[in-house]
Amino acid sequence: MGNTLRHLNALRVFEAAARHSSFAKAASELNLSHSVVSQHIKNLERWFETDLFIRHRNRVELSEDGRTLLPQIASGLQTLTDASETLLRKTRTGTVVVSAEPAIASLWLRKRITEFCNLFPRIDVDLRPAWTPAQIGDGHADIVIHFETRLPGRGVAKDRLFPIDGFPAATPHLSAKLSSQDNEVDWSRAFLIHDNGKETWHKWYATHEPESTGWNAGKVYSDLSLAIDAAADGEGVILADKILCERELFSGRLVRMDPRSTRCIWYEIGLDKNTSGSSAASFFKNWLLEQTKHLRD
């Protein structure tokens, strides 16, 4: 048993590499170098005296012995994770002050904070929407979640949370009114809804309708929540996305009217570089990153 547990880190690397079919992606997930991942796998293969992976030029796949091993290792690691999280829910305490861009605060983050606090009832999260990112540190915010272009550059450990990819959306009635029988949109008749400036529509037009200056027309709302409400009320066409506009798209109040999209912005999460890895702030940040991992892949 002692000899087996000595390879616990290597088994964790094996599970990640098997799940991704990639040593590089396992290295990224575990914050290790590619060479360290390869060495862990080689150590395991020497110990088991069998190849666990079949190597190809740009990818790896499990060998027959690797496929036999994976389900039990994955199950064992999940058991360890569940046991640790059960205890953490009872023991982890603290208050986390989060300063967040208003749209993500109201349309996405609030619900995740409620979920987090239900799981970890001894941690309080104080959400404070703010157009301008708050200072990070004592007496200010513990965590800032904002556009990557607005987070401070010094003294802050930053991680990308998820991107916003915008596509044209409107009410079903307006979409049908602006579309021909072959579902082509007449952009010359489209009244646009902008949020906090015209930059994102300009980017979409530059990529997909470069001959048109239609992006320069329409109504500007200072807040994305207001812009989404206006679009859902039929005022015009908005650049929606699947994350912040999830409720309107799921309910059918807004429908996608053009398959073309553009990368609008990345949201980032930042906290003081000197924050302890065992603090409530670090714990909450890591939980959010785990919840959004699929949005970054």
C-alpha positions in Angstrom: 0.0 0.0 0.0 2.8 2.4 0.9 4.5 1.8 -2.4 1.2 2.5 -4.2 0.5 5.8 -2.5 4.1 6.9 -3.3 2.8 7.3 -6.9 -0.4 9.2 -6.0 0.7 12.4 -7.8 1.7 10.3 -10.9 -1.7 8.6 -10.8 -3.4 12.1 -10.7 -1.3 13.1 -13.8 -2.3 9.8 -15.5 -6.0 10.5 -15.0 -5.8 14.0 -16.4 -3.7 12.9 -19.4 -6.2 10.0 -20.1 -9.2 12.3 -19.8 -7.7 14.9 -22.2 -5.9 12.3 -24.5 -3.1 14.9 -24.2 0.0 15.4 -22.0 0.0 19.1 -22.9 -3.6 19.6 -21.7 -2.9 17.7 -18.6 0.1 19.8 -17.9 -2.0 23.0 -18.4 -4.7 21.8 -16.1 -2.3 20.7 -13.3 0.0 23.7 -13.7 3.0 21.5 -14.6 5.5 21.4 -17.4 5.1 19.0 -20.3 8.3 17.3 -19.3 7.1 16.7 -15.7 3.9 15.1 -16.9 5.9 12.9 -19.3 8.2 11.8 -16.5 5.3 11.0 -14.2 3.8 8.8 -16.9 7.1 7.1 -17.5 7.6 6.4 -13.8 4.1 4.8 -13.7 4.9 2.7 -16.7 8.1 1.5 -15.2 6.3 0.6 -12.0 3.5 -1.2 -13.7 5.9 -2.7 -16.3 3.5 -1.9 -19.1 2.7 1.0 -21.5 -0.3 3.0 -20.4 -0.4 5.2 -23.5 0.2 4.7 -27.2 2.1 7.7 -28.4 1.3 9.3 -31.7 3.0 12.5 -33.2 0.4 15.0 -31.9 -1.7 13.0 -29.4 -1.8 10.0 -27.1 -4.3 7.3 -26.6 -4.8 4.8 -23.8 -3.4 1.3 -24.3 -5.5 -1.7 -23.3 -3.9 -1.7 -19.8 -4.4 2.0 -19.6 -8.1 1.6 -20.3 -8.3 -1.0 -17.6 -6.7 1.2 -15.1 -8.5 4.5 -15.7 -12.0 3.8 -14.3 -10.6 2.7 -10.9 -8.1 5.6 -10.7 -10.8 8.1 -11.6 -13.2 6.6 -9.1 -10.5 6.7 -6.4 -9.5 10.3 -7.1 -13.2 11.3 -7.0 -13.6 9.6 -3.6 -10.6 11.6 -2.3 -12.0 14.8 -3.7 -15.5 14.2 -2.2 -14.0 13.4 1.2 -11.9 16.6 1.1 -14.8 18.8 0.0 -17.1 17.4 2.6 -14.6 18.5 5.3 -13.9 21.8 3.7 -17.6 22.7 3.7 -17.6 22.3 7.5 -14.3 24.0 8.3 -13.6 26.7 5.7 -14.6 30.1 7.0 -14.2 33.7 6.0 -15.6 36.7 4.2 -14.8 37.4 0.5 -15.5 40.9 -0.9 -16.0 40.6 -4.7 -16.0 43.7 -7.0 -17.5 42.8 -10.3 -18.5 44.5 -13.6 -22.2 45.1 -13.2 -23.5 42.9 -16.1 -21.6 39.8 -15.0 -22.5 40.5 -11.4 -26.3 40.6 -12.1 -26.6 38.2 -15.0 -24.2 35.4 -14.1 -22.2 35.8 -10.9 -25.0 36.3 -8.4 -26.4 32.9 -9.0 -23.0 31.2 -8.7 -22.4 33.0 -5.4 -25.7 31.6 -4.1 -24.6 28.1 -5.2 -21.2 28.5 -3.6 -22.6 29.7 -0.3 -25.1 26.8 -0.2 -22.1 24.5 -0.5 -19.9 26.3 1.9 -22.2 28.0 4.4 -19.4 29.3 6.6 -18.0 31.5 3.9 -19.7 34.9 3.2 -19.4 36.5 -0.2 -20.1 40.2 -0.4 -20.8 41.1 -4.1 -20.3 44.7 -5.1 -21.0 45.7 -8.7 -18.7 48.5 -10.0 -18.0 50.0 -13.4 -14.5 50.8 -12.3 -12.6 47.9 -10.8 -12.0 48.3 -7.1 -8.6 48.3 -5.6 -7.4 44.9 -4.4 -6.1 44.6 -0.9 -6.9 45.4 2.8 -9.9 47.6 3.1 -10.9 47.1 -0.5 -11.9 44.1 -2.6 -10.4 40.7 -2.1 -11.3 39.7 -5.7 -12.1 41.7 -8.8 -14.0 40.2 -11.8 -14.0 42.5 -14.8 -13.0 42.9 -18.5 -9.4 41.8 -19.0 -8.5 45.2 -20.4 -9.5 46.9 -17.1 -7.8 44.8 -14.4 -4.7 46.4 -12.9 -1.4 45.1 -14.1 0.7 45.2 -11.0 0.5 43.1 -7.9 -2.4 41.1 -9.1 -2.6 37.4 -9.9 -5.0 37.2 -12.9 -6.8 34.2 -14.5 -9.1 34.3 -17.5 -12.6 33.3 -16.5 -14.5 33.0 -19.9 -14.8 34.8 -23.2 -17.9 36.6 -24.5 -18.7 35.7 -28.2 -21.4 37.9 -29.6 -23.9 37.1 -32.3 -26.9 39.0 -33.6 -30.2 38.3 -31.7 -33.6 39.8 -31.6 -37.2 38.9 -30.7 -38.7 36.2 -32.9 -41.1 38.8 -34.4 -38.3 41.2 -35.3 -36.0 38.5 -36.6 -38.7 37.3 -38.9 -39.4 40.8 -40.0 -35.8 41.4 -41.0 -35.2 38.1 -42.6 -36.0 36.9 -46.1 -37.4 33.5 -47.0 -33.8 32.1 -47.3 -33.0 33.5 -43.8 -30.8 36.3 -45.0 -30.9 39.3 -42.8 -31.5 42.7 -44.4 -28.9 44.6 -42.4 -29.9 47.9 -44.0 -33.2 47.8 -42.0 -31.8 46.6 -38.8 -32.0 48.9 -35.8 -29.0 48.1 -33.5 -28.8 48.1 -29.8 -25.4 48.9 -28.3 -24.2 48.5 -24.7 -21.5 50.9 -23.4 -20.4 52.2 -26.8 -20.5 50.9 -30.4 -17.2 49.0 -30.4 -18.5 45.5 -30.3 -21.0 46.0 -33.2 -18.1 47.8 -35.1 -16.0 44.7 -34.6 -18.8 42.4 -35.9 -19.4 44.5 -39.0 -15.7 44.8 -39.7 -15.5 41.0 -39.8 -18.7 40.1 -41.5 -20.2 43.2 -43.2 -17.1 45.3 -44.0 -18.7 47.3 -46.8 -21.5 48.6 -44.4 -21.4 51.4 -41.9 -24.6 50.3 -40.3 -22.7 49.7 -37.0 -22.6 53.4 -36.4 -26.4 53.6 -36.0 -28.7 52.6 -33.3 -29.2 53.3 -29.6 -26.6 53.0 -26.9 -27.3 51.8 -23.4 -24.8 52.3 -20.7 -25.5 48.9 -19.1 -25.7 45.5 -20.8 -28.6 44.5 -18.6 -30.6 47.5 -20.0 -29.6 46.6 -23.5 -30.7 43.0 -23.1 -34.1 44.1 -21.7 -34.5 46.5 -24.6 -33.8 43.8 -27.2 -36.1 41.4 -25.4 -38.8 44.1 -25.6 -38.4 44.3 -29.4 -36.5 47.6 -29.6 -33.8 46.2 -31.9 -31.0 43.7 -32.6 -28.3 43.1 -30.0 -25.0 41.2 -30.0 -26.1 38.5 -27.5 -24.0 35.6 -26.1 -24.8 32.2 -24.6 -23.6 33.1 -21.1 -25.0 36.5 -20.1 -28.1 36.2 -22.3 -28.8 32.6 -21.3 -32.1 33.3 -19.8 -33.5 35.2 -22.7 -32.2 32.7 -25.3 -33.5 29.7 -23.3 -37.0 31.3 -22.9 -37.2 32.2 -26.6 -37.5 36.0 -25.8 -34.4 36.3 -28.0 -33.4 34.2 -31.0 -30.2 33.9 -32.9 -30.8 35.5 -36.2 -27.3 35.2 -37.8 -24.8 32.3 -37.4 -21.8 34.7 -37.5 -20.2 35.8 -34.3 -17.2 37.8 -33.0 -15.1 37.6 -29.9 -16.1 40.6 -27.8 -14.1 40.4 -24.6 -12.6 38.1 -22.0 -13.7 38.4 -18.4 -10.8 37.9 -15.9 -10.6 37.2 -12.2 -7.9 38.8 -10.1 -6.7 38.8 -6.5 -3.7 40.1 -4.7 -0.5 38.1 -5.5 0.2 37.8 -1.8 -3.1 36.2 -1.0 -2.7 32.9 0.9 -3.6 29.8 -1.1 -5.6 28.6 1.9 -7.7 31.8 2.2 -11.4 32.0 1.6 -10.7 34.3 -1.4 -8.4 31.8 -3.1 -10.8 29.0 -2.4 -13.7 30.9 -4.0 -11.5 31.9 -7.0 -10.4 28.3 -7.6 -14.0 27.2 -7.3 -15.2 29.7 -9.9 -12.3 28.6 -12.3 -13.4 25.0 -11.9 -17.0 25.9 -12.7 -16.0 27.7 -15.8 -13.3 25.4 -17.1 -15.5 24.1 -19.9 -16.1 27.7 -21.1 -12.3 28.1 -21.7 -11.7 24.9 -23.5 
